[in-house]
């Protein structure tokens, strides 16, 4: 059973994992280097635990102790109980959901390991907005994508905002980073997947005509908000595909576009 420890000093070194959660640059450097990430909210904390991530500690306001009692009773990690005001001092924002957990990261699998069995793969290039990363992972999980590959410069899926927006779906879809870009795309093709580049370019083929759901194995490439896929990535693709637009709209937010495209890729897919 975890120890319940009341903390009243915002500078208590035991709360170090939770300090400055709104400082994006600080957290982007600290968390991967120290092998931790932050799960926020009851559902996300439970999903992280159920996905096999080891808990380092929890930070709870008093009213959340009973809500999280079953988790507390199962784990040896310390539980720091604080007032809402102290939680805000430590983290830098008002913790609406009342429950935070510091979790230990797992080693990422190699891309080749995921490509051995995955039939529907998401490939992201330079997606650096944490909200978009979270939204894409949530859609990938909901719509049956098998794996996610990230270019070296993509944002961290385990950053707090990404985890929160995905509602813990980042724990459901295995992901890896490609070591090089765009050269790393060669390994995707060599694994037997057709590389489809999602772009609003009018030269691209409409998704319904391309019928990716009938393809045996597909890797759908997504670019960053605004810039889209780079010229190098587009050249590396086997085919360009697009979502047809109406009423003069030229494109969708990458999170929304991803959901539409995932549905087109997975609908009616053959049973493995």
Protein Blocks (a to p, Z undefined) as FASTA:
>chain_A
ZZddddfbfklmklmmmgokllmklmmmmmmmnopacdedjklmmmmmmnopacfbdcdd
fklmmmmmmmmmmpcbdcddddfklmmmmnopacfkopacdddddddddfklmmmmocbd
cddehiabfklmmmmmmmmmmnopabdcddfkbccfkbmklmmmnnommmmpccdddfbd
cklmmmmmmnopacddddfbfkbccfklnommlpmbdcdddddehjlpafklmmmpmbdc
ddddeehiabdcfklmmmmmmmmmmgopacZZ
